[in-house]
Amino acid sequence: MSQQIRNIAIIAHVDHGKTTMVDQLLRQSGTFAEHEKVVDTVMDNNAIEKERGITILAKNCAVTWQGTHINIVDTPGHADFGGEVERALSMVDGVLLLIDAQEGPMPQTRFVTKKALALGLKPILVVNKVDKPGANPDKVVNAAFDLFDKLGATDEQLDFPVVYASGINGWSSLEEGAQGEQWGPDMSALFDTILKHVPAQRGDPAAPLQLQISALDFSTFVGRIGVGRISQGTIKPMMDVVVMEGPDGKAIKGRINQVLTFQGLERVQATEAGPGEIVLINGIADIGIGVTLTDPLNPAPLPMLKVDEPTLTMNFCVNTSPLAGREGKYVTSRQIWDRLQKELQHNVALRVRETGEEGIFEVMGRGELHLTILLENMRREGYELAVSKPRVVFKDIDGVRHEPIEMVTADIEEQHQGGVMQALGERKGELFNMEPDGRGRVRLEYRIPARGLIGFTNEFLNLTRGSGLISNIFDRYEPHKGDIGGRKNGVLISMDDGEIFTYALGKLDDRGRMFVRANDPVYEGMIVGIHNRENDLVVNATRTKQLTNFRVSGKEDAIKITPPIELTLEYGVEFIEDDELVEITPKSVRLRKRYLKEHDRKRASRETAA
């Protein structure tokens, strides 16, 4: 029980090397045996995380260094998963702030730092990737200081230690060295800094128990598992507790079954655990995020965890297309509703409510990525549904309509600057900073209504030929900025049900780009491609060649077809307009008009115009 404990979280902008750094800390602390093969990004264990190379859920692991037990929480870098970051920070006493030595502080760096400073945590600045060409560690340290100052850091927080590191090569140093050389032998400099600067837990093991649940897990054997840090008191298996939702919330009695702690990546059963330890407990069915497990005789509940409100909303509907129910296992509104309720238990930044219409639910989240990851998980589990275009969540403040404003940072090559600035200007973006790096790239910083960013990612990648980097972060609510132009092109709509033939594709090739291939099933009202012009066009996609018994001299022309656009879930959600839906099944993603019949569409457009 007398073991020294340190709890730290690793926070940073996306792709600045958090998960790779955790890999190295696990390797060098002797967590893995010599003969063990260690996979890269060992913490990202979810299939979507592995495919995309991003962290979605905050993960815990623990290492031992010089007899001190260090609990490490790896957090996501995307602002869309800010709910995960907020939860993770409630479990720790210090943070490692990683900043890329070339890119410097980015929007999400600002976001996670602001959260950490507000909680009074002292940061340790780790300048990562210092061996990259174009790295400028001094500039990064100064930029980090300015950022902390802007975010209202205390004098204590501004007096932060700096560690230089290369996560991928596994070394760290407290001193700067020569460019292109290795500055330190291993990660010991970083470990020593953690032990020196992260405060140890000061809770009293004899006080009434106080354990706040910050994350949830699930096992088919023991049911729901709560993960959290003990603030004071001691916890043991088979102990009676009270589960309280904040000081004024309801209280439920329960009994703890098992107590587990982290060792490396493993979970180990413990006979008891004291202040400062991050533990997993099971046995209580109604446990939720933010609740406090406390002593029944002397309850001492902590306030519930606060999480930022979502800014984006989408409608999840039952799939009503002619192809509905062919590929999905779960298709009814009840099944979709139950699955969303299950998601709410651990996804704290999500909100779900029923609408007045049958089989349509309104789901609110932090951003497009947050919602599309949920949809991707659902389709992999066998769900089939249709979703509408994302909309921003407006607020009425003093009778004036306000909308969320985002801060956008775009890193682009100088030759693409004109096109990007024009596109952002059309979407009501305001430029407030522009920094060339002197090597042919420029950084643009904009403030833009969140509406203007819906559907912008694809356009941005086209404008920068795939070489640009863009990231955004919610700033605040401001009065409504007026109308923003939508998609420039119309769509090609199928007029019939059936299968697509190569002959039909050949005839439609000069009309625009297709989303479908030969032999794909189509139905009336389904979107089969992008029209070259601004208007929507109804086309015959199931047309076949009329055959005769006359022979002709000369060969027939080979049909030339442009390859179709790969329709991914993200692309579909970004592409659609208000009168369109994305149909999602375990095997396919299709686009369709909300009203499948042409006369229904005309009637609906007349009603909206009126």
N, C-alpha and C positions, 0 to 999 in steps of 0.2 A: 504493500500500500504506500510505502514511502518513496516509491519510484518517482523520479522527476518526470514531469509531463510538459510538453509544449504543443500548442494547437495553432497551425498556420493554414492559410488559404493561399493558393497561387492565383493571382488575377492578372488579366492582360487583355489587350485587343485580340481579335481573332488572328490566328496564324503567327503569333509572336513567340510560340514555342513552349506553351505551358505543359502540355501532355508529354512532350519529348524531355523536358526538364524533370518531370516526375519519374519518367523511365530511368534517368541517370541516377536520381537520388535513391531509387529502389535498388539499382544495380550496385552502387558503391557503398551502400550501408550493409551489404552482405545479406540482403533479403533473398537473393537467388543463389543457389549453390553453383559451384564452378561449372558443373556439367549441364546445368539447366539452360535450355535454349530460350532466350527472351525475345518475345515478339516486340516490334516497335509499337508505340502508343498502346501499351499493354492495358491502360485504364479504359480506353474506348472499346467497350465490349458489346455494344449494341450494333446490329447489322447495318443500320443507316449511318451510324457514326463511322464505322470502318469504311463504308463505300465513299462517303463524302469527305472523310478526313477532318471532321469537325467534332467537337465535344458538345453534346446536347444536355446531358444530365450531369449534375455535380457528383463527383465520386470521392469516396474516402479510401485512404490506405494509411499505413503507419510504418515508420522505420525506427530503428534504435541506433543512436550515435553516442558513443562514450557513456553508455548507461542511461541515457535520457530517451524516453519514449516520445517520438515526434509524430503527431497525427497530421497528415497532409490532406487537404481537400483540393481537388482539381476542379476548377470551375469553367463554364463555357465562356467564350469570348464574344459571341453574338449578343447584341442588345435584346434580341427577341427572346432570349432565354434569361433575361434579367431576373426573373422570379427565382431561378435556380441560384444565381449569384447572391441575391439578398438572403436567401435561406442559409447558404453556406457560410456567409459572413457572421451569422448569428452564433455559429459554433466555435469561432476561433478567437485567439487573443492577439494575433498579429497577421500581417499579410506580406507576401512577396509580390511586389509589383514588377512584372517583367515588361521591359520596353525594348523593341527591336532597335539595334544600334544604328541602323540605316534609316528606318522610317520615322523614328521618334514617336512622341505621344499621338495617338489617333483618337477619333471620337469615342470609341468604346473604352479606351484607356481612361478618358475623362469620366465616363459613366461609372465604371467600376471603382475608380479612385474616389469619386464623390461619395459613393455609398460607404466605402471603407472609412473615409475621414469623418463622415457624419456619425459613424458608430464609435468614434474615438480610438480607432485602431492605429497603431504606429506602423507605417510602411517600411519595408526594407527594399530599396531600389536595386533591381537586378538588371543591368544593361546586358541583354542577351545578343547573341550572334555578332560579337565584336570582331570575329575573324572574317566577316563578310567583306567583299570589296565595297568601298563606298561607305564603310561604317564610320560614324563620327561620335564616339562616346561622350566627349566633352559637351558637345552641343545638346545631346540627349539629356545629360544630367541638368544642364541649365534650363532646358525646356520643361523638365519634370518639376524643377523648383518653382518656375513661373506658374505652372499648372496648379501645384499644391497651393500656392499663394492665392491664385484666383479663386480656388474652391474654398477659401477660408480656413486653411489649416492652422493649427495652433503652433506656437514656437517649438514645442516639443516635437510635433509631427514634422516640422520643417527641418529639424536637425536629424535627417535620416541617414543611415549608413548606405554606402554604395558598394555593390559587388559586381565585378565584370565577369561575364561567363560566356561559354560556348556550349549550349545544351547538347547539341548534336555530337560534339567531340568529347564532352564529359570533363571539362575543366573550368575552374573559377579562380579569380584572383582579386585581391583588394587593391592592387596597384595596376596602373596602366603599363603595358609593355609595348614592344615594337610591332608595327603592322606586319601581319603574315606569320608571326611567331606564336608559340603557345605561352601564355602568360602565367599559368599556374599548373601544378602537377595533376590535381584532381578536384573533386567537389568539396574538399575539406574546408576551404575558405568560406563557402556558403553555409555549410553545416555549423561552423564555429560562430558565424554572424547570427544565425538563428538562435543558438543557445545563449548568446550574449544579449541580444536585443529583444527577443520575444519574452514577455513577462510570464513567469510561471503562475499556475493557478493558486489563488489565495483562499479558496473556499474551505469551510470548516467541515471535516468529515463527520463530526458528531452532531451537527445542526440538522434540523428537519430537511428531508430530501427535497431537492429541486432539480428536475430534469425536464428541459424543454425539447419537444420533438421538432426537428428541423427538416426531416426527410422521411419518406415512407418507402418500404420495400414490401414485396409479397412473396410468400413461399407456399407451394401447394401442401406442404406438410404441416406448417405451424400457423398459416394464415398471415395476417398483416403484421409487419415488423416495423417498429418505430426506431429512427436513428436520431440521437441527440446528444448534447453535452450535459454532464452533471455540473451544476453551478455550486451546489453544496450538499452535504449529507452523503450517505453510503447506500448503495443499492445491492440487493441480493436476490437470487432466484427464490420463487415462492413467497414473495413479500407482498403484503396488502398495501395498495396505494389508492389515492383519489386522483382521477383525471379531471383537470379543471380548464375551462376555456377562458383564461384571463381572470383577473380579480373579481369581476362581476358576472362572469358567465356561469353556465350550469356545471355541476360536478357529478361525476359517475364513479362508483366504486369499482375497483378491478384488482386482479392479482397477476403479478408478473410470473411468467413461466420460466423462460431462460434469459440470462444476461450474457451477451457476447461482446468481445472487444476486437479491434483490428490488430493483426500482426502481419506486416507486409500486405499482401492482397487477400490473405486468408481471414476468416472470422473464427475466433477461438472462444470456447465457452469459459466464463469466469465465475468464480465462487462469490466474488464481491467486486465492486468498483466504486471509486471515490471521486472527489471533486476534480474537475479538469478532464476526466476521461470521456472519450466519445464512445458511446455504447449502442448496441442494438438490443432491443427488448421485444419479446413477443408474448402472446397470451391474452392481450386486451383487444377485443374485436373492434370497438368503436373509437380507436385512436385516430386523431387527425393531425394535420400540420399546425404547429403553433401552440398546441395544448401543453400544459405543464403537469408532469407526474409529481405528486407531492405527498407528504405524510398525512394520513387520515386525521391524526389527533391535532397536529399543528400545521394546517395547510398554509403554504407560502407560494401562491401562484405568481408566475411572471406574466407581464402583459403579452397579448397575442402578437405574433409577427405581422408587421405591416408590409404590404407589397404594393408597388405602383399599380395604378389602374390600367387596364388594357386600352389601346387606342384604335384598334381595327376590329371590324365585325364582318361576319359572313353568314349567309343562310345555309344550313345543311338541310337538304330535302330528301324525301324518299324518291328513288329513281322511278320515273313514270314513262320512260321511253319505250318504244315497241320492242327493244332488245332487253328490257329489264328482266332480271331474275335468271338469266342464262348462265352467268359466270360466278355470281356472288353466292355466298352461303347465308349471310345475314342481310336481309333486304327490307324488313318491316320497320315502321317508325318506332315501335317499342324497343326493338333490338338496337337501333341507332341511339335512342335516348338512354338506354341502360349503359351502353358503351361510353357515352359522353359523361354520364354520372360517375362511372368508374375512373375516368381520366381526371375528373375534378378532385379526386381524393389526393392525388400527389402533384398535380400540375397547378400550382397556386396562382399563377398569373392568368388562368383561364376563367371565363364566366359563360354560363349556358342558361338560356331561358326559352320557354315555349312562346310561340307567336300565336296569333289568333287563328292562323290557317292550319288545317290538319296536316300532320306529317312534315312541318317546317319548323326548324329550331334555329334560334339565333345564337351563334357562338362568337364570343369576343376574345381576342388575344392581343399579344404585343406587336405582332407584325406578320408579314406574309410567311416568313420562314417558320415561325412558331405554329401557324395554322396548317401550312402544307406538310410539316413533319407529322402532325397529328393525323392528317388525311392519309399520308403514306403508310403510317403504322396501321391505320384502320383497314386500308385495302389489302395489306399483307396478311391481316388476320381473317380476311374473307368477307369484309363488308362491301356493300355496293350502295352508292348514294350519288346525289347530284348536289353541286355547290354553286352559289352565285358569286358575282364579282365582289371582291372585298370593298367595304365602305369604311370611312373613318367615323369615329364616334364623336359627334358634335356635343358641345355643352352650352347651355344658356347661362350667361353670367350677367346679372343686372339687366335682363331683358335683351341682351345683345348675343347673337349667335357666335360662338367661338369654335375654332378648329385647332387640332394639334399641328404644331410646327416642328419640323425635323431639322437637325443640323447635318449637313452632308459634306463629306470630304471625298474628293475625287483625285486620284493620282493618275495622270495621263501623260502621254507623249505630247510635246509642244505642237506637232503637226495636226493633232486632233482637237486642239484647244477651241478653235472657232466653232466647230460643229457642236461640241458638248455645251459650250456657253450659250449658244443659240437655243438648244433643246431645253436647257434648264431655265432660260429666260422665258420661253413659251409656257413653261409650267409654273410661272410666278415665283421663280427662285431669285433670291437677292444675294449677290456676291459680297462677302465681307472680308475675304482675305485671299491673296494669291501669292504663292511662293515658288519661283523657279529653283531647281536644285543645281543649276549650272551644268548639268550633264544631259540635257535634252528632255528632261521631264519636268512637269509643273504640278503643283498641288493647288487645287481650287477648293475653297470652303464657302459653302452656301447655306442660307436659311430658306427653307422651302415648305409650303403646306404639305402635310402627309399625303393628301389626295394626289398631289403632283408626282409622287414617287411610285404610285401604283402602276405597274406595267412599264416602269422606266428601265429596269435592269437589262432587258433584251435589247432595247434601243441603244443603251449605253455601250453594250458589248459590240453592237454593230458599228457604232460611231467610232469606237477606239480600236477596231479590228481585233478585239479580244485581249488587247494589251493593257487596258485600264483597270484600276482597282477602285471600287466605290464602297463607302460604308456610311451608314446614317444612324442617328441617335435622336430620341425624342428630346425636345428642348422645353417647350411650354405651350400653353393654349393662348391663341391670339384671335382678335376679331376676324370674321370670315373674309377671305381675300378675293372673292368673286369667282366667276366661272373659269374652269381650266379645260382646254381642248382635249378631246379623247383621241381615240385611234384614227389614223389618217385614212386607212383603207377599209373598204367594205368587205363582205365575205361572200363565198359561193355556197349556196344552199341546195341540197338535194331536193328534187320535186317528187321522187318516188321511193318506195321500199324495194329492196332487192340487193344484188351484189354488184360491185363495180367491175366493169370490164376494161381491158387494156384499150380497146377501141375508143371507149368514152373518154378515158384519160388523155388519149392522143388528141381528141377534138377539143378538150378543155385546156390543153397545155398553154396556149397563148393567152388564156383569160386570167391566169394568175398562178400562184404556188399552191400545190395540193397538200392536204394532211393525210390523205388515204392512199392505199396501194391497191393494185388489182386483186380481186377476190375478197376484199374487205366487205362486210355487211354494212349497208347504209339504210336510212329510213327518211321519210318525208320530214323536212325541217331540220335535218342534221347538217352541220357546217362541214363541208368537205375541203374547203381551201380558202385562201386569201384572194380577194378580187384585186385586179390591177388598179381599179378606179375607186372612187370614194363611196359609190352606192353598193347595196347588196344585190346580188343577182341569183335568181333561181335557175338551176341548170339541170339537165338530164344526165345524171351520173350513171344510170344503169342502161344506157343506150347500147345496142348491139348492131353489128354490121348486117345489113340486109343481104342475104346470099341469093344468088340466082344460079340457074344451070347453064348460063352462057359462059364460054371460056373467053378470056381476053388475051391478046398477044402482049407480051411485055410483062415484066415482073410487077408485083404489087410493091408499093413503097413500104419500107419498114417504118413502124410507128416509133417516133422519138418522144421519150417522156423525160421531163426533168424529175430527178429524185424528190420524193416528198419531204416535207419538214418533219423532223422527229418530234412528235407531240408528247412532251413530258407534262407531269402534273403542274410544275411551277409555271411552265410556259403557258399552259392552258388557263390557269388562274389569272395570270397577268394579262393575257391576250383578250379575254372576253369583255363585252360591254354589259350595260345594265339589263338588256333584254335577252341575255344569253346565259347558258348554264354549262358547267363542266360535268360530264357524266363519268364517274369513277367506278371502275370494277376491279377485281383482283388481277385481271389480265389486260385490260385496256383503258385508255383515256380517250373520251370522245367529246366533241363540242356540239352543242345544239342550240337552237332558238328556244326561248321559254315557251312560245306558242308554236306548235309544229305546223299547223295549217296556215296557208298564206292569208286567207281572209280574216283569221283571228289576229294575225300580226298587224294587218292594216287597221282593223278595228281598234286594237290596243294603241297603235301610234296616233290615231285620230283622237282617242280619249286623252292621251298624255298632252297632245298639242292643245286641246281645249282647256 
